[in-house]
């Protein structure tokens, strides 16, 4: 079974890890197909100095559950450090970004509710992180927009990827 996004066929098989950008990988743990669109859940592992650009979701809340390690999360004008066992919810419409600033990887669950943002992650997985424009266009068509670079110094993201080994 496939989804079509921007004339690309995107596999719906969620049984393998996909790379967002070097040093950041995810697997879909709960699909919108399983929840009838109510939510989707990803497990994400990020290496030190990886993060995401400042962005906004207009349709989803984004819930973070840190399983191992720690990360810094910017929500609007506030920054918090989340450690293993901590959770945070970013309300739709709130500019936010996360960055892995310490020297050990972070492993976390990210839950989108409703879960339709999963489509963008499936596209990211199919592109192997190599087509930033396609990712940004898919993000925008799914109601998310990048509104700025990562709000942390020296962070690798889809906007400034870590060099491949």
C-alpha positions in Angstrom: 0.0 0.0 0.0 1.4 3.5 -0.8 0.6 7.1 -0.2 1.3 9.6 -2.9 2.9 12.9 -2.0 4.1 15.4 -4.6 4.1 12.7 -7.3 6.3 10.5 -5.2 5.3 7.0 -4.1 5.9 6.7 -0.4 5.9 3.3 1.2 3.7 2.8 4.2 5.8 0.0 5.7 6.9 1.3 9.1 9.1 -1.7 10.1 12.5 0.0 9.5 14.5 2.9 10.7 14.8 5.9 8.4 17.2 8.7 8.4 16.0 12.3 8.6 19.5 13.7 8.2 22.9 12.2 9.2 22.7 11.7 13.0 18.9 11.6 13.3 16.8 8.5 12.6 13.2 7.4 13.3 10.8 4.5 13.1 7.0 4.8 13.1 5.8 2.9 16.2 2.1 3.6 15.9 0.6 4.6 12.5 -2.5 6.6 11.8 -3.9 3.5 10.2 -3.9 1.9 13.6 -5.6 4.9 15.4 -7.9 5.9 12.6 -6.0 9.2 12.4 -6.3 10.1 16.1 -2.5 10.1 16.6 0.8 8.7 15.3 3.9 7.9 17.3 7.5 7.9 16.2 10.6 6.8 18.1 13.5 9.1 17.3 17.2 8.9 18.1 19.4 11.9 17.6 23.1 12.2 18.0 24.8 15.1 19.8 24.5 18.4 17.9 21.4 17.3 15.9 18.2 19.3 16.0 15.4 20.8 14.0 14.6 24.2 12.6 12.1 26.5 14.4 8.7 25.4 13.0 5.0 25.6 13.6 2.3 22.9 13.2 -1.2 24.4 12.4 -3.1 21.1 12.7 -1.3 19.0 15.4 -0.2 19.0 19.0 3.3 17.5 19.3 4.0 15.5 22.5 7.6 14.5 23.5 8.5 11.7 25.8 12.2 11.4 26.5 13.3 7.8 27.0 17.1 8.2 27.3 19.4 11.1 27.4 18.3 14.7 27.2 17.4 17.5 24.8 16.6 21.2 24.8 13.2 22.3 23.7 12.2 25.8 22.6 8.5 26.6 22.8 7.7 30.2 21.9 10.0 32.3 24.0 10.8 29.6 26.6 13.6 27.0 26.6 13.5 23.9 28.8 15.9 20.9 29.1 14.1 17.6 29.1 15.8 14.5 30.6 14.8 10.8 30.6 11.3 10.4 32.0 10.3 14.0 31.2 7.5 14.9 28.8 6.3 18.1 27.1 3.4 19.1 24.8 3.7 21.8 22.2 0.3 23.2 21.3 -0.6 23.7 17.6 0.4 27.2 16.4 3.4 27.5 18.8 6.8 28.0 17.2 9.2 25.3 18.5 12.4 23.4 17.9 14.6 20.9 19.7 18.3 20.4 19.8 20.6 17.7 21.2 23.2 19.8 23.0 24.9 17.3 25.3 27.5 14.7 24.3 25.3 11.6 24.3 22.4 10.6 22.0 18.8 11.2 22.9 16.0 8.6 22.3 12.4 9.9 22.5 8.9 9.2 21.4 7.1 11.9 19.5 3.4 11.8 19.3 1.4 13.9 16.8 -2.3 14.3 17.5 -4.1 14.1 15.2 -1.6 12.0 13.4 -1.6 13.1 9.8 1.9 14.6 10.0 3.1 11.0 9.7 2.8 11.5 5.9 5.7 13.9 6.0 7.9 11.5 7.9 7.1 8.7 5.5 8.3 11.1 2.7 11.4 11.9 4.6 12.2 8.2 5.0 11.7 7.5 1.3 13.9 10.4 0.3 16.7 9.4 2.6 16.9 13.1 3.7 18.4 14.2 0.4 15.6 16.4 -1.0 15.1 19.4 1.4 12.7 21.2 -0.9 10.4 18.1 -1.2 10.5 17.8 2.6 9.6 21.5 3.1 6.8 21.4 0.5 5.4 18.2 2.1 5.6 19.8 5.5 3.7 22.9 4.3 1.0 20.9 2.6 0.5 19.0 5.9 0.1 22.3 7.8 3.6 22.8 9.1 6.0 25.5 8.3 9.7 26.2 9.0 9.8 29.7 10.5 13.6 29.9 11.2 16.8 28.1 11.7 17.5 25.9 14.7 17.7 28.3 17.7 20.9 26.7 19.0 24.5 27.3 18.0 26.3 24.7 16.0 23.3 22.4 15.3 23.0 20.0 12.4 19.5 19.8 10.9 17.8 19.4 7.5 18.8 23.0 6.8 22.5 22.3 7.6 23.2 18.6 7.6 26.1 16.9 9.3 28.6 15.8 6.7 28.3 12.1 5.8 31.3 9.9 6.9 
